[in-house]
Amino acid sequence: MSELVQTLVVTDPSGKWSAHSLELVSDAAALARRWNGIAGAWALVAPAALKSDVSELARHGCSRVALLRNDRFAKWSSEAIVAALEANRSPGCRLILLPGTSRGEEVAAMLAEKLETLWIPDALTFAVNRMGSLEITSVNTGGKLSRLFRMADERPVVATMRPGVAEAKADKPAALETREVDVDLSRVAKLTDVEQFFPADPRTLDITFANKIVSGGRGTGGVEGMKLVAKLAETLGASVGASRMVVDLGWVPYERQVGQTGKTVHPDLYVACGISGASHHLAGMRDSSHIVAINPDPKAPIHEVAHLSLNGDLQQLIPEIVSVLEKRLSGEAGSCQPSAISLKPS
Ligand SMILES: Cc1cc2nc3c(=O)[nH]c(=O)nc-3n(C[C@H](O)[C@H](O)[C@H](O)COP(=O)(O)OP(=O)(O)OC[C@H]3O[C@@H](n4cnc5c(N)ncnc54)[C@H](O)[C@@H]3O)c2cc1C
């Protein structure tokens, strides 16, 4: 079967496949199936051996993976990556799907130029019409305009998708063919090296990319309550999120809204403070790895998705949690009030 879609997968700092890579692989596999083909992936391996389990890619629908080895990938040299992807492109590949991050977009633009094809940023959906032509919708950065691209010929097209747009879907692993390639980059000019990565300031970071989020809802009671949420976020090194109610009330700008009409997030830690957990809110955060709910109403739906429920008043609990965390951070011992905490059986 022909490898119609190829994606670039990368690992996060812990060595696991990034959540965004698994989203792209899932979408690529779903499209390839509808097109009677298969999806493949390129993984950049350098300089240490890859710690991630390639079977995780198979569980997300990937059928072939090329492990591309070269030390230059460690410093994200875009020209090196572009050369490696071009050299290891499947002949039948019709869509190259890359991460919609600044680094992914840099590679996308350079690769599209090299292949003399189009780069479609901010892709939203992929479909194959009755004539077998690929159709891609994309949105502009303000989200106000969508465009439909219909590919006229079989030339491969490059598209990027932002994190959180596609859904990572794991299933029984597909049969996976793996090949290791020592990429020869001796003829590729060395133009750029990324020497260092600086972590983004969580206060200004787009919440879609945040690893930890503390969100406030109407139960915060107003701007003063949201300041408590911001204090907890600061102590945890997290970004601030909000329910739509809080945004509609003007306590927090729209860019912080989580949910169906806001942003979809899946951080490692999501703390919901004074949020009831309406389905529209849950739609944007229920896939977070660890969910903590602070809400005195035991019937609030947020407790159904929470891994840890604190059934109490946030005005009292947040200062206590902040105090415990600050003591821990400064090396002093601290303990939580166990009465307010109910742990879900796993
Ligand atoms: C088409 C559509 C799209 C929508 N999109 C979104 C969306 O993207 N995102 C979104 O969030 N909503 C969205 N909504 C709105 C959604 O349905 C809810 O109305 C909203 O999420 C409720 O916000 P909330 O949880 O902050 O407020 P509430 O539902 O009023 O809940 C407040 C919670 O705070 C708790 N509380 C009160 N006092 C305290 C205290 N002192 N300490 C701790 N907890 C306390 C209460 O027990 C309560 O559970 C959408 C609605 C529609 C119709």
The ligand as a Tripos MOL2 file, in Angstrom:
@<TRIPOS>MOLECULE
LIG
   53    58     1     0     0
SMALL
NO_CHARGES

@<TRIPOS>ATOM
      1 C1        -22.8280   27.1200   22.5840 C.3       1 LIG1
      2 C2        -22.1620   27.2920   23.9180 C.ar      1 LIG1
      3 C3        -20.7800   27.2860   23.9610 C.ar      1 LIG1
      4 C4        -20.1220   27.4060   25.1940 C.ar      1 LIG1
      5 N1        -18.7530   27.3950   25.2300 N.ar      1 LIG1
      6 C5        -18.1380   27.4240   26.4210 C.ar      1 LIG1
      7 C6        -16.7170   27.3440   26.5010 C.ar      1 LIG1
      8 O1        -15.9960   27.3180   25.5050 O.2       1 LIG1
      9 N2        -16.1530   27.3230   27.7300 N.ar      1 LIG1
     10 C7        -16.8850   27.3800   28.8910 C.ar      1 LIG1
     11 O2        -16.2920   27.3620   29.9770 O.2       1 LIG1
     12 N3        -18.2170   27.4920   28.8220 N.ar      1 LIG1
     13 C8        -18.8600   27.5340   27.6370 C.ar      1 LIG1
     14 N4        -20.2100   27.6810   27.6060 N.ar      1 LIG1
     15 C9        -20.9100   28.0120   28.8560 C.3       1 LIG1
     16 C10       -21.1530   26.7930   29.7330 C.3       1 LIG1
     17 O3        -22.3280   26.1330   29.3170 O.3       1 LIG1
     18 C11       -21.2810   27.2160   31.2050 C.3       1 LIG1
     19 O4        -22.2990   28.1730   31.3270 O.3       1 LIG1
     20 C12       -20.0000   27.8000   31.7960 C.3       1 LIG1
     21 O5        -18.9190   26.9420   31.5290 O.3       1 LIG1
     22 C13       -20.1570   27.9360   33.2950 C.3       1 LIG1
     23 O6        -19.0580   28.6090   33.8100 O.3       1 LIG1
     24 P1        -18.6170   28.4080   35.3010 P.3       1 LIG1
     25 O7        -18.3810   26.9680   35.5870 O.co2     1 LIG1
     26 O8        -17.5270   29.3710   35.5800 O.co2     1 LIG1
     27 O9        -19.8900   28.9660   36.1250 O.3       1 LIG1
     28 P2        -21.0170   28.2060   36.9000 P.3       1 LIG1
     29 O10       -21.6540   27.1630   36.0870 O.co2     1 LIG1
     30 O11       -21.8930   29.2710   37.4700 O.co2     1 LIG1
     31 O12       -20.2680   27.4560   38.0840 O.3       1 LIG1
     32 C14       -19.6510   28.0850   39.1560 C.3       1 LIG1
     33 C15       -19.1620   26.9890   40.1160 C.3       1 LIG1
     34 O13       -18.4290   27.6010   41.1620 O.3       1 LIG1
     35 C16       -18.6740   26.8860   42.3550 C.3       1 LIG1
     36 N5        -18.3780   27.7930   43.4540 N.ar      1 LIG1
     37 C17       -19.1470   28.7900   43.9760 C.ar      1 LIG1
     38 N6        -18.4980   29.3880   44.9900 N.ar      1 LIG1
     39 C18       -17.3070   28.7620   45.1340 C.ar      1 LIG1
     40 C19       -16.2210   28.9360   46.0040 C.ar      1 LIG1
     41 N7        -16.2080   29.9010   46.9300 N.pl3     1 LIG1
     42 N8        -15.1500   28.1180   45.8630 N.ar      1 LIG1
     43 C20       -15.1270   27.1530   44.9210 C.ar      1 LIG1
     44 N9        -16.1410   26.9440   44.0510 N.ar      1 LIG1
     45 C21       -17.2220   27.7430   44.1720 C.ar      1 LIG1
     46 C22       -20.1320   26.4850   42.2920 C.3       1 LIG1
     47 O14       -20.3830   25.3700   43.0970 O.3       1 LIG1
     48 C23       -20.3100   26.2080   40.7960 C.3       1 LIG1
     49 O15       -20.1780   24.8170   40.5270 O.3       1 LIG1
     50 C24       -20.8810   27.5620   26.3780 C.ar      1 LIG1
     51 C25       -22.2700   27.5710   26.3140 C.ar      1 LIG1
     52 C26       -22.9130   27.4520   25.1040 C.ar      1 LIG1
     53 C27       -24.4110   27.4510   25.0680 C.3       1 LIG1
@<TRIPOS>BOND
     1     1     2 1
     2     2     3 ar
     3     2    52 ar
     4     3     4 ar
     5     4     5 ar
     6     4    50 ar
     7     5     6 ar
     8     6     7 ar
     9     6    13 1
    10     7     8 2
    11     7     9 ar
    12     9    10 ar
    13    10    11 2
    14    10    12 ar
    15    12    13 ar
    16    13    14 ar
    17    14    15 1
    18    14    50 ar
    19    15    16 1
    20    16    17 1
    21    16    18 1
    22    18    19 1
    23    18    20 1
    24    20    21 1
    25    20    22 1
    26    22    23 1
    27    23    24 1
    28    24    25 2
    29    24    26 1
    30    24    27 1
    31    27    28 1
    32    28    29 2
    33    28    30 1
    34    28    31 1
    35    31    32 1
    36    32    33 1
    37    33    34 1
    38    33    48 1
    39    34    35 1
    40    35    36 1
    41    35    46 1
    42    36    37 ar
    43    36    45 ar
    44    37    38 ar
    45    38    39 ar
    46    39    40 ar
    47    39    45 ar
    48    40    41 1
    49    40    42 ar
    50    42    43 ar
    51    43    44 ar
    52    44    45 ar
    53    46    47 1
    54    46    48 1
    55    48    49 1
    56    50    51 ar
    57    51    52 ar
    58    52    53 1
@<TRIPOS>SUBSTRUCTURE
     1 LIG1         1 GROUP 0 **** ****
